[in-house]
Amino acid sequence: MKYNNVIFLGLCLGLTTYSALSADSVIKISGRVLDYGCTVSSDSLNFTVDLQKNSARQFPTTG
C-alpha cells in the first residue's frame, strides 16, 4: 500500500514538472473565418510545422 502511494506521488510530481516546463510559451493565431467549404484529406491528419530559430529579442512584448 505504501509503495502505491510513492508511485502515485512520483507520477503527480512528474506531471506537475512537465506542465511547468511547457507553460513558458504562448502561440497566438489570428485571422478571418471565411464561408468557403473545403475537404480535408485523411493524409493531412499529422504534419510538422517548422517554426525555425528565433531570438528572444524578436519578441519584445508578450501577447
N, CA, C and O atoms as a Maestro MAE file, in Angstrom:
{
 s_m_m2io_version
 :::
 2.0.0
}

f_m_ct {
 s_m_title
 :::
 protein
 m_atom[252] {
  # First column is atom index #
  i_m_mmod_type
  r_m_x_coord
  r_m_y_coord
  r_m_z_coord
  i_m_residue_number
  s_m_chain_name
  s_m_pdb_residue_name
  s_m_pdb_atom_name
  i_m_atomic_number
  :::
  1 25 0.830 -1.194 0.000 1 A "MET " " N  " 7
  2 3 0.000 0.000 0.000 1 A "MET " " CA " 6
  3 2 0.872 1.254 0.000 1 A "MET " " C  " 6
  4 15 0.597 2.201 -0.737 1 A "MET " " O  " 8
  5 25 1.924 1.265 0.824 2 A "LYS " " N  " 7
  6 3 2.799 2.425 0.890 2 A "LYS " " CA " 6
  7 2 3.546 2.601 -0.431 2 A "LYS " " C  " 6
  8 15 3.804 3.729 -0.853 2 A "LYS " " O  " 8
  9 25 3.891 1.500 -1.080 3 A "TYR " " N  " 7
  10 3 4.589 1.535 -2.365 3 A "TYR " " CA " 6
  11 2 3.713 2.197 -3.428 3 A "TYR " " C  " 6
  12 15 4.218 2.947 -4.263 3 A "TYR " " O  " 8
  13 25 2.408 1.930 -3.405 4 A "ASN " " N  " 7
  14 3 1.483 2.554 -4.355 4 A "ASN " " CA " 6
  15 2 1.399 4.064 -4.138 4 A "ASN " " C  " 6
  16 15 1.303 4.826 -5.100 4 A "ASN " " O  " 8
  17 25 1.437 4.493 -2.880 5 A "ASN " " N  " 7
  18 3 1.399 5.923 -2.587 5 A "ASN " " CA " 6
  19 2 2.642 6.628 -3.115 5 A "ASN " " C  " 6
  20 15 2.555 7.752 -3.610 5 A "ASN " " O  " 8
  21 25 3.788 5.979 -3.015 6 A "VAL " " N  " 7
  22 3 5.029 6.561 -3.511 6 A "VAL " " CA " 6
  23 2 4.976 6.689 -5.031 6 A "VAL " " C  " 6
  24 15 5.398 7.706 -5.582 6 A "VAL " " O  " 8
  25 25 4.468 5.677 -5.704 7 A "ILE " " N  " 7
  26 3 4.349 5.725 -7.163 7 A "ILE " " CA " 6
  27 2 3.378 6.835 -7.572 7 A "ILE " " C  " 6
  28 15 3.657 7.596 -8.499 7 A "ILE " " O  " 8
  29 25 2.256 6.925 -6.891 8 A "PHE " " N  " 7
  30 3 1.270 7.964 -7.201 8 A "PHE " " CA " 6
  31 2 1.861 9.359 -6.995 8 A "PHE " " C  " 6
  32 15 1.651 10.243 -7.825 8 A "PHE " " O  " 8
  33 25 2.585 9.562 -5.919 9 A "LEU " " N  " 7
  34 3 3.214 10.851 -5.653 9 A "LEU " " CA " 6
  35 2 4.243 11.179 -6.733 9 A "LEU " " C  " 6
  36 15 4.330 12.320 -7.185 9 A "LEU " " O  " 8
  37 25 5.017 10.185 -7.143 10 A "GLY " " N  " 7
  38 3 6.007 10.395 -8.201 10 A "GLY " " CA " 6
  39 2 5.360 10.784 -9.516 10 A "GLY " " C  " 6
  40 15 5.857 11.663 -10.220 10 A "GLY " " O  " 8
  41 25 4.251 10.135 -9.852 11 A "LEU " " N  " 7
  42 3 3.539 10.483 -11.083 11 A "LEU " " CA " 6
  43 2 2.983 11.904 -11.026 11 A "LEU " " C  " 6
  44 15 3.058 12.643 -12.007 11 A "LEU " " O  " 8
  45 25 2.428 12.282 -9.883 12 A "CYS " " N  " 7
  46 3 1.892 13.635 -9.740 12 A "CYS " " CA " 6
  47 2 2.991 14.684 -9.873 12 A "CYS " " C  " 6
  48 15 2.802 15.694 -10.550 12 A "CYS " " O  " 8
  49 25 4.123 14.458 -9.242 13 A "LEU " " N  " 7
  50 3 5.230 15.406 -9.340 13 A "LEU " " CA " 6
  51 2 5.779 15.461 -10.759 13 A "LEU " " C  " 6
  52 15 6.147 16.533 -11.241 13 A "LEU " " O  " 8
  53 25 5.837 14.326 -11.425 14 A "GLY " " N  " 7
  54 3 6.323 14.293 -12.798 14 A "GLY " " CA " 6
  55 2 5.424 15.069 -13.733 14 A "GLY " " C  " 6
  56 15 5.915 15.791 -14.601 14 A "GLY " " O  " 8
  57 25 4.124 14.940 -13.576 15 A "LEU " " N  " 7
  58 3 3.188 15.672 -14.422 15 A "LEU " " CA " 6
  59 2 3.215 17.164 -14.125 15 A "LEU " " C  " 6
  60 15 3.078 17.983 -15.034 15 A "LEU " " O  " 8
  61 25 3.388 17.519 -12.869 16 A "THR " " N  " 7
  62 3 3.470 18.927 -12.497 16 A "THR " " CA " 6
  63 2 4.702 19.571 -13.106 16 A "THR " " C  " 6
  64 15 4.627 20.684 -13.628 16 A "THR " " O  " 8
  65 25 5.823 18.890 -13.046 17 A "THR " " N  " 7
  66 3 7.052 19.419 -13.619 17 A "THR " " CA " 6
  67 2 6.914 19.566 -15.124 17 A "THR " " C  " 6
  68 15 7.373 20.559 -15.688 17 A "THR " " O  " 8
  69 25 6.299 18.613 -15.777 18 A "TYR " " N  " 7
  70 3 6.133 18.659 -17.226 18 A "TYR " " CA " 6
  71 2 5.280 19.851 -17.641 18 A "TYR " " C  " 6
  72 15 5.617 20.555 -18.592 18 A "TYR " " O  " 8
  73 25 4.186 20.079 -16.940 19 A "SER " " N  " 7
  74 3 3.318 21.189 -17.315 19 A "SER " " CA " 6
  75 2 3.976 22.530 -17.016 19 A "SER " " C  " 6
  76 15 3.719 23.508 -17.718 19 A "SER " " O  " 8
  77 25 4.813 22.596 -15.996 20 A "ALA " " N  " 7
  78 3 5.504 23.841 -15.690 20 A "ALA " " CA " 6
  79 2 6.528 24.164 -16.767 20 A "ALA " " C  " 6
  80 15 6.738 25.334 -17.084 20 A "ALA " " O  " 8
  81 25 7.158 23.164 -17.326 21 A "LEU " " N  " 7
  82 3 8.150 23.400 -18.362 21 A "LEU " " CA " 6
  83 2 7.506 23.814 -19.678 21 A "LEU " " C  " 6
  84 15 8.114 24.552 -20.454 21 A "LEU " " O  " 8
  85 25 6.308 23.360 -19.938 22 A "SER " " N  " 7
  86 3 5.666 23.668 -21.211 22 A "SER " " CA " 6
  87 2 4.824 24.940 -21.151 22 A "SER " " C  " 6
  88 15 4.259 25.343 -22.167 22 A "SER " " O  " 8
  89 25 4.728 25.573 -20.005 23 A "ALA " " N  " 7
  90 3 3.871 26.743 -19.871 23 A "ALA " " CA " 6
  91 2 4.619 28.052 -20.087 23 A "ALA " " C  " 6
  92 15 4.092 29.113 -19.750 23 A "ALA " " O  " 8
  93 25 5.834 28.012 -20.638 24 A "ASP " " N  " 7
  94 3 6.605 29.236 -20.779 24 A "ASP " " CA " 6
  95 2 6.501 29.865 -22.165 24 A "ASP " " C  " 6
  96 15 7.233 30.811 -22.457 24 A "ASP " " O  " 8
  97 25 5.626 29.376 -23.016 25 A "SER " " N  " 7
  98 3 5.476 29.976 -24.339 25 A "SER " " CA " 6
  99 2 4.002 30.058 -24.710 25 A "SER " " C  " 6
  100 15 3.180 29.262 -24.254 25 A "SER " " O  " 8
  101 25 3.692 31.033 -25.540 26 A "VAL " " N  " 7
  102 3 2.320 31.246 -25.999 26 A "VAL " " CA " 6
  103 2 2.357 31.389 -27.512 26 A "VAL " " C  " 6
  104 15 3.191 32.116 -28.052 26 A "VAL " " O  " 8
  105 25 1.472 30.710 -28.181 27 A "ILE " " N  " 7
  106 3 1.340 30.843 -29.625 27 A "ILE " " CA " 6
  107 2 -0.005 31.500 -29.895 27 A "ILE " " C  " 6
  108 15 -1.050 30.968 -29.520 27 A "ILE " " O  " 8
  109 25 0.025 32.644 -30.539 28 A "LYS " " N  " 7
  110 3 -1.198 33.386 -30.836 28 A "LYS " " CA " 6
  111 2 -1.456 33.304 -32.333 28 A "LYS " " C  " 6
  112 15 -0.578 33.612 -33.139 28 A "LYS " " O  " 8
  113 25 -2.647 32.894 -32.697 29 A "ILE " " N  " 7
  114 3 -3.030 32.759 -34.094 29 A "ILE " " CA " 6
  115 2 -4.203 33.691 -34.347 29 A "ILE " " C  " 6
  116 15 -5.194 33.670 -33.617 29 A "ILE " " O  " 8
  117 25 -4.086 34.503 -35.377 30 A "SER " " N  " 7
  118 3 -5.187 35.401 -35.717 30 A "SER " " CA " 6
  119 2 -5.518 35.249 -37.194 30 A "SER " " C  " 6
  120 15 -4.706 34.756 -37.976 30 A "SER " " O  " 8
  121 25 -6.695 35.669 -37.560 31 A "GLY " " N  " 7
  122 3 -7.101 35.547 -38.953 31 A "GLY " " CA " 6
  123 2 -8.592 35.765 -39.095 31 A "GLY " " C  " 6
  124 15 -9.245 36.293 -38.195 31 A "GLY " " O  " 8
  125 25 -9.126 35.353 -40.236 32 A "ARG " " N  " 7
  126 3 -10.545 35.505 -40.518 32 A "ARG " " CA " 6
  127 2 -11.150 34.138 -40.794 32 A "ARG " " C  " 6
  128 15 -10.484 33.234 -41.297 32 A "ARG " " O  " 8
  129 25 -12.416 34.007 -40.456 33 A "VAL " " N  " 7
  130 3 -13.161 32.799 -40.790 33 A "VAL " " CA " 6
  131 2 -13.970 33.108 -42.041 33 A "VAL " " C  " 6
  132 15 -14.815 34.003 -42.035 33 A "VAL " " O  " 8
  133 25 -13.713 32.377 -43.101 34 A "LEU " " N  " 7
  134 3 -14.400 32.601 -44.370 34 A "LEU " " CA " 6
  135 2 -15.466 31.543 -44.571 34 A "LEU " " C  " 6
  136 15 -15.370 30.437 -44.038 34 A "LEU " " O  " 8
  137 25 -16.470 31.886 -45.335 35 A "ASP " " N  " 7
  138 3 -17.580 30.978 -45.577 35 A "ASP " " CA " 6
  139 2 -17.333 30.148 -46.843 35 A "ASP " " C  " 6
  140 15 -18.193 30.070 -47.720 35 A "ASP " " O  " 8
  141 25 -16.165 29.540 -46.926 36 A "TYR " " N  " 7
  142 3 -15.832 28.675 -48.053 36 A "TYR " " CA " 6
  143 2 -15.744 27.242 -47.546 36 A "TYR " " C  " 6
  144 15 -15.127 26.976 -46.515 36 A "TYR " " O  " 8
  145 25 -16.348 26.346 -48.259 37 A "GLY " " N  " 7
  146 3 -16.269 24.944 -47.881 37 A "GLY " " CA " 6
  147 2 -14.993 24.310 -48.417 37 A "GLY " " C  " 6
  148 15 -14.468 24.731 -49.447 37 A "GLY " " O  " 8
  149 25 -14.507 23.318 -47.728 38 A "CYS " " N  " 7
  150 3 -13.323 22.613 -48.200 38 A "CYS " " CA " 6
  151 2 -13.369 21.182 -47.673 38 A "CYS " " C  " 6
  152 15 -14.126 20.867 -46.755 38 A "CYS " " O  " 8
  153 25 -12.566 20.344 -48.256 39 A "THR " " N  " 7
  154 3 -12.438 18.975 -47.776 39 A "THR " " CA " 6
  155 2 -11.056 18.799 -47.193 39 A "THR " " C  " 6
  156 15 -10.085 19.383 -47.675 39 A "THR " " O  " 8
  157 25 -10.974 17.998 -46.165 40 A "VAL " " N  " 7
  158 3 -9.702 17.718 -45.506 40 A "VAL " " CA " 6
  159 2 -9.347 16.275 -45.787 40 A "VAL " " C  " 6
  160 15 -10.129 15.364 -45.517 40 A "VAL " " O  " 8
  161 25 -8.174 16.080 -46.325 41 A "SER " " N  " 7
  162 3 -7.713 14.741 -46.660 41 A "SER " " CA " 6
  163 2 -7.299 14.001 -45.399 41 A "SER " " C  " 6
  164 15 -6.793 14.609 -44.456 41 A "SER " " O  " 8
  165 25 -7.509 12.703 -45.380 42 A "SER " " N  " 7
  166 3 -7.065 11.910 -44.232 42 A "SER " " CA " 6
  167 2 -5.547 11.829 -44.178 42 A "SER " " C  " 6
  168 15 -4.995 11.446 -43.147 42 A "SER " " O  " 8
  169 25 -4.855 12.182 -45.264 43 A "ASP " " N  " 7
  170 3 -3.390 12.206 -45.255 43 A "ASP " " CA " 6
  171 2 -2.849 13.385 -44.457 43 A "ASP " " C  " 6
  172 15 -1.678 13.381 -44.078 43 A "ASP " " O  " 8
  173 25 -3.679 14.398 -44.194 44 A "SER " " N  " 7
  174 3 -3.197 15.591 -43.506 44 A "SER " " CA " 6
  175 2 -3.522 15.585 -42.016 44 A "SER " " C  " 6
  176 15 -3.558 16.646 -41.392 44 A "SER " " O  " 8
  177 25 -3.756 14.423 -41.441 45 A "LEU " " N  " 7
  178 3 -4.055 14.357 -40.014 45 A "LEU " " CA " 6
  179 2 -2.851 14.740 -39.168 45 A "LEU " " C  " 6
  180 15 -3.003 15.417 -38.151 45 A "LEU " " O  " 8
  181 25 -1.667 14.324 -39.567 46 A "ASN " " N  " 7
  182 3 -0.448 14.600 -38.810 46 A "ASN " " CA " 6
  183 2 0.554 15.285 -39.722 46 A "ASN " " C  " 6
  184 15 0.889 14.770 -40.788 46 A "ASN " " O  " 8
  185 25 1.027 16.442 -39.302 47 A "PHE " " N  " 7
  186 3 2.069 17.121 -40.059 47 A "PHE " " CA " 6
  187 2 2.899 17.962 -39.100 47 A "PHE " " C  " 6
  188 15 2.449 18.285 -38.000 47 A "PHE " " O  " 8
  189 25 4.098 18.311 -39.512 48 A "THR " " N  " 7
  190 3 5.030 19.060 -38.688 48 A "THR " " CA " 6
  191 2 5.150 20.481 -39.220 48 A "THR " " C  " 6
  192 15 5.278 20.690 -40.427 48 A "THR " " O  " 8
  193 25 5.109 21.453 -38.320 49 A "VAL " " N  " 7
  194 3 5.292 22.856 -38.683 49 A "VAL " " CA " 6
  195 2 6.651 23.287 -38.164 49 A "VAL " " C  " 6
  196 15 6.905 23.220 -36.961 49 A "VAL " " O  " 8
  197 25 7.529 23.729 -39.057 50 A "ASP " " N  " 7
  198 3 8.868 24.174 -38.679 50 A "ASP " " CA " 6
  199 2 8.810 25.655 -38.320 50 A "ASP " " C  " 6
  200 15 8.601 26.496 -39.194 50 A "ASP " " O  " 8
  201 25 8.991 25.979 -37.046 51 A "LEU " " N  " 7
  202 3 8.967 27.366 -36.596 51 A "LEU " " CA " 6
  203 2 10.332 28.033 -36.706 51 A "LEU " " C  " 6
  204 15 10.460 29.222 -36.414 51 A "LEU " " O  " 8
  205 25 11.329 27.305 -37.113 52 A "GLN " " N  " 7
  206 3 12.696 27.779 -37.287 52 A "GLN " " CA " 6
  207 2 13.234 28.356 -35.988 52 A "GLN " " C  " 6
  208 15 12.576 28.270 -34.951 52 A "GLN " " O  " 8
  209 25 14.426 28.945 -36.035 53 A "LYS " " N  " 7
  210 3 15.054 29.511 -34.839 53 A "LYS " " CA " 6
  211 2 14.790 31.005 -34.795 53 A "LYS " " C  " 6
  212 15 14.997 31.706 -35.785 53 A "LYS " " O  " 8
  213 25 14.329 31.497 -33.641 54 A "ASN " " N  " 7
  214 3 14.046 32.913 -33.454 54 A "ASN " " CA " 6
  215 2 14.672 33.380 -32.155 54 A "ASN " " C  " 6
  216 15 14.627 32.677 -31.145 54 A "ASN " " O  " 8
  217 25 15.252 34.562 -32.182 55 A "SER " " N  " 7
  218 3 15.854 35.149 -30.998 55 A "SER " " CA " 6
  219 2 14.766 35.739 -30.112 55 A "SER " " C  " 6
  220 15 13.735 36.193 -30.606 55 A "SER " " O  " 8
  221 25 14.994 35.732 -28.814 56 A "ALA " " N  " 7
  222 3 14.031 36.325 -27.883 56 A "ALA " " CA " 6
  223 2 13.904 37.827 -28.121 56 A "ALA " " C  " 6
  224 15 12.874 38.411 -27.785 56 A "ALA " " O  " 8
  225 25 14.921 38.463 -28.690 57 A "ARG " " N  " 7
  226 3 14.869 39.900 -28.974 57 A "ARG " " CA " 6
  227 2 13.865 40.226 -30.076 57 A "ARG " " C  " 6
  228 15 13.443 41.375 -30.201 57 A "ARG " " O  " 8
  229 25 13.479 39.241 -30.871 58 A "GLN " " N  " 7
  230 3 12.487 39.473 -31.914 58 A "GLN " " CA " 6
  231 2 11.078 39.608 -31.341 58 A "GLN " " C  " 6
  232 15 10.161 40.043 -32.039 58 A "GLN " " O  " 8
  233 25 10.905 39.240 -30.083 59 A "PHE " " N  " 7
  234 3 9.601 39.301 -29.424 59 A "PHE " " CA " 6
  235 2 9.724 40.179 -28.176 59 A "PHE " " C  " 6
  236 15 9.807 39.653 -27.066 59 A "PHE " " O  " 8
  237 25 9.738 41.509 -28.336 60 A "PRO " " N  " 7
  238 3 9.992 42.391 -27.197 60 A "PRO " " CA " 6
  239 2 8.838 42.466 -26.196 60 A "PRO " " C  " 6
  240 15 9.061 42.792 -25.030 60 A "PRO " " O  " 8
  241 25 7.611 42.170 -26.628 61 A "THR " " N  " 7
  242 3 6.474 42.245 -25.714 61 A "THR " " CA " 6
  243 2 5.719 40.929 -25.724 61 A "THR " " C  " 6
  244 15 5.840 40.135 -26.657 61 A "THR " " O  " 8
  245 25 4.945 40.709 -24.686 62 A "THR " " N  " 7
  246 3 4.140 39.495 -24.618 62 A "THR " " CA " 6
  247 2 2.809 39.734 -25.301 62 A "THR " " C  " 6
  248 15 2.362 40.869 -25.461 62 A "THR " " O  " 8
  249 25 2.183 38.627 -25.701 63 A "GLY " " N  " 7
  250 3 0.852 38.712 -26.305 63 A "GLY " " CA " 6
  251 2 0.956 38.891 -27.758 63 A "GLY " " C  " 6
  252 15 -0.062 38.984 -28.443 63 A "GLY " " O  " 8
  :::
 }
 m_bond[251] {
  # First column is bond index #
  i_m_from
  i_m_to
  i_m_order
  :::
  1 1 2 1
  2 2 3 1
  3 3 4 2
  4 3 5 1
  5 5 6 1
  6 6 7 1
  7 7 8 2
  8 7 9 1
  9 9 10 1
  10 10 11 1
  11 11 12 2
  12 11 13 1
  13 13 14 1
  14 14 15 1
  15 15 16 2
  16 15 17 1
  17 17 18 1
  18 18 19 1
  19 19 20 2
  20 19 21 1
  21 21 22 1
  22 22 23 1
  23 23 24 2
  24 23 25 1
  25 25 26 1
  26 26 27 1
  27 27 28 2
  28 27 29 1
  29 29 30 1
  30 30 31 1
  31 31 32 2
  32 31 33 1
  33 33 34 1
  34 34 35 1
  35 35 36 2
  36 35 37 1
  37 37 38 1
  38 38 39 1
  39 39 40 2
  40 39 41 1
  41 41 42 1
  42 42 43 1
  43 43 44 2
  44 43 45 1
  45 45 46 1
  46 46 47 1
  47 47 48 2
  48 47 49 1
  49 49 50 1
  50 50 51 1
  51 51 52 2
  52 51 53 1
  53 53 54 1
  54 54 55 1
  55 55 56 2
  56 55 57 1
  57 57 58 1
  58 58 59 1
  59 59 60 2
  60 59 61 1
  61 61 62 1
  62 62 63 1
  63 63 64 2
  64 63 65 1
  65 65 66 1
  66 66 67 1
  67 67 68 2
  68 67 69 1
  69 69 70 1
  70 70 71 1
  71 71 72 2
  72 71 73 1
  73 73 74 1
  74 74 75 1
  75 75 76 2
  76 75 77 1
  77 77 78 1
  78 78 79 1
  79 79 80 2
  80 79 81 1
  81 81 82 1
  82 82 83 1
  83 83 84 2
  84 83 85 1
  85 85 86 1
  86 86 87 1
  87 87 88 2
  88 87 89 1
  89 89 90 1
  90 90 91 1
  91 91 92 2
  92 91 93 1
  93 93 94 1
  94 94 95 1
  95 95 96 2
  96 95 97 1
  97 97 98 1
  98 98 99 1
  99 99 100 2
  100 99 101 1
  101 101 102 1
  102 102 103 1
  103 103 104 2
  104 103 105 1
  105 105 106 1
  106 106 107 1
  107 107 108 2
  108 107 109 1
  109 109 110 1
  110 110 111 1
  111 111 112 2
  112 111 113 1
  113 113 114 1
  114 114 115 1
  115 115 116 2
  116 115 117 1
  117 117 118 1
  118 118 119 1
  119 119 120 2
  120 119 121 1
  121 121 122 1
  122 122 123 1
  123 123 124 2
  124 123 125 1
  125 125 126 1
  126 126 127 1
  127 127 128 2
  128 127 129 1
  129 129 130 1
  130 130 131 1
  131 131 132 2
  132 131 133 1
  133 133 134 1
  134 134 135 1
  135 135 136 2
  136 135 137 1
  137 137 138 1
  138 138 139 1
  139 139 140 2
  140 139 141 1
  141 141 142 1
  142 142 143 1
  143 143 144 2
  144 143 145 1
  145 145 146 1
  146 146 147 1
  147 147 148 2
  148 147 149 1
  149 149 150 1
  150 150 151 1
  151 151 152 2
  152 151 153 1
  153 153 154 1
  154 154 155 1
  155 155 156 2
  156 155 157 1
  157 157 158 1
  158 158 159 1
  159 159 160 2
  160 159 161 1
  161 161 162 1
  162 162 163 1
  163 163 164 2
  164 163 165 1
  165 165 166 1
  166 166 167 1
  167 167 168 2
  168 167 169 1
  169 169 170 1
  170 170 171 1
  171 171 172 2
  172 171 173 1
  173 173 174 1
  174 174 175 1
  175 175 176 2
  176 175 177 1
  177 177 178 1
  178 178 179 1
  179 179 180 2
  180 179 181 1
  181 181 182 1
  182 182 183 1
  183 183 184 2
  184 183 185 1
  185 185 186 1
  186 186 187 1
  187 187 188 2
  188 187 189 1
  189 189 190 1
  190 190 191 1
  191 191 192 2
  192 191 193 1
  193 193 194 1
  194 194 195 1
  195 195 196 2
  196 195 197 1
  197 197 198 1
  198 198 199 1
  199 199 200 2
  200 199 201 1
  201 201 202 1
  202 202 203 1
  203 203 204 2
  204 203 205 1
  205 205 206 1
  206 206 207 1
  207 207 208 2
  208 207 209 1
  209 209 210 1
  210 210 211 1
  211 211 212 2
  212 211 213 1
  213 213 214 1
  214 214 215 1
  215 215 216 2
  216 215 217 1
  217 217 218 1
  218 218 219 1
  219 219 220 2
  220 219 221 1
  221 221 222 1
  222 222 223 1
  223 223 224 2
  224 223 225 1
  225 225 226 1
  226 226 227 1
  227 227 228 2
  228 227 229 1
  229 229 230 1
  230 230 231 1
  231 231 232 2
  232 231 233 1
  233 233 234 1
  234 234 235 1
  235 235 236 2
  236 235 237 1
  237 237 238 1
  238 238 239 1
  239 239 240 2
  240 239 241 1
  241 241 242 1
  242 242 243 1
  243 243 244 2
  244 243 245 1
  245 245 246 1
  246 246 247 1
  247 247 248 2
  248 247 249 1
  249 249 250 1
  250 250 251 1
  251 251 252 2
  :::
 }
}
